Amino acid sequence: MHEPLSVLIVEDDPLVLLGCQQALALEDIHSIGVGSAEEALQRIDANFAGIVVSDIRLPGIDGLELLARLKQRDAGLPVVLITGHGDISMAVSAMRDGAYDFMEKPFSPERLVDAVRRALEQRSLAREVSALRRQLAGRQTLEQRLIGRSPAMHKLRELIANVGDTSANVLIEGETGTGKEMVARCLHDFSRRQAKPFVALNCGGLPENLFESEIFGHEAHAFTGAGKRRIGKIEHANGGTLFLDEVESMPLNLQIKLLRVLQEHSLERLGSNQSVAVDCRIIAATKSDLEQQGKAGQFRSDLYYRLNVVTLALPPLRERREDIALLFEHFLQLAALRFDRPAPTLDRRTLTRLMAYDWPGNVRELRNVAERFALGLPAFKDSDLGNASSPSFAEAVEAFERNLLTDAIDRNAGNLSQAALALGMAKTTLFDKVKKYGL
């Protein structure tokens, strides 16, 4: 098993090999030395996370043949070649064949360290991008989909895991930008309906005169302009999930029709007298208090009770500040991948402002800020400064402590005794804090 991001040096001259390893060790760069390409090939497998520095002239397989074989195994593996006098044209040709760089003997320790550092940085970035692409392609777990270490996010993931594979209707409550559609998609993807359609409809984005046709469908010539039959959103979601965003915006007269569909599991398209059986799970989302709207006559109470068999409340970002840095880093990596550029380092000043900002736009606004930062633009616009409100001292201390404890527990695979030792904390103190923060 190789050390992460190590350097494998292939050099048959023991003195040159020793000098290279010493120069790298002085810069805290781990290296492994071998005397032949054959030995190098035995050490490098699919899990090799480092780079290779190799002399061209070697006994047996030479450096050029080693380069070709390594590129067949891993096209992204950086290989730095060491050339003797008169081998420059050979090295230039090797660069065209995929070598990362070459150094001509004799070379200074500084030249070696510079080439190795650049190659390691490229390797590290390539591995991060590859891992991110695998994550985006797979998205196997709720932790990868709903990011956060706060107690609120742990509880949310537990609820989704508990009710996801049921047919119960769900009402998702939360401010704009808290991720209501993402939660709805998770409920669908972690259910037995995942192979069937997930159909989303924003109830606040449709004119009332089109709403009924959009959700229930219509027959040909049902009204002026209806040239052919249209399958509505409910029927299209048959067997799957219908997500109704901003459900508080649904007209009252259509709420009655939706309630009937939920009760009878059938619908009639506009212009038709024939019932169509439907089986879809309804997930509704709202930024309003539907129970209060029902009491005020602005939303049907009977529909509300049909929709909120299960209620998931999404906390605003300002109430889970310990998740801000983790979310920002995730969005930063996504943006760097999309914009095809390396992700910039998050500096302390920017992190402080991220933690102090009030986030009225919640996770959606945080993602926008991360994308600007990835492009090299200021994370915050001048107009945002007025919205910054520092958390109280107690809130800041609790968020920091909770994040610190969570990191230590994660690094020690959940072993509280080892985590306490790593933190220099008594086990009883750690147990008390774990209970306090619901970790």
Sequence and secondary structure as in RCSB ss.txt:
>XXXX:A:sequence
MHEPLSVLIVEDDPLVLLGCQQALALEDIHSIGVGSAEEALQRIDANFAGIVVSDIRLPGIDGLELLARLKQRDA
GLPVVLITGHGDISMAVSAMRDGAYDFMEKPFSPERLVDAVRRALEQRSLAREVSALRRQLAGRQTLEQRLIGRS
PAMHKLRELIANVGDTSANVLIEGETGTGKEMVARCLHDFSRRQAKPFVALNCGGLPENLFESEIFGHEAHAFTG
AGKRRIGKIEHANGGTLFLDEVESMPLNLQIKLLRVLQEHSLERLGSNQSVAVDCRIIAATKSDLEQQGKAGQFR
SDLYYRLNVVTLALPPLRERREDIALLFEHFLQLAALRFDRPAPTLDRRTLTRLMAYDWPGNVRELRNVAERFAL
GLPAFKDSDLGNASSPSFAEAVEAFERNLLTDAIDRNAGNLSQAALALGMAKTTLFDKVKKYGL
>XXXX:A:secstr
   TT EEEE S HHHHHHHHHHHHTTT  EEEESSHHHHHHH  TT  SEEEEESS SSS HHHHHHHHHHH T
T  EEEEE TT HHHHHHHHHTT  EEEESS  HHHHHHHHHHHHHHHHHHHHHHHHHHHHHH  SHHHHS   S
HHHHHHHHHHHHHTTS   EEEE  TTS HHHHHHHHHHTSTTTTS EEEEEGGGS HHHHHHHHHEE TTSSTT
  S EE HHHHTTTSEEEEETGGGS HHHHHHHHHHHHHSEE  BT    EE   EEEEEESS HHHHHHTTSS 
HHHHHHHTTEEEE   GGG GGGHHHHHHHHHHHHHHHHTS      HHHHHHHHHB  TTHHHHHHHHHHHHHT
TS SS GGGGGGB    HHHHHHHHHHHHHHHHHHHTTT HHHHHHHHT  HHHHHHHHHHHT 
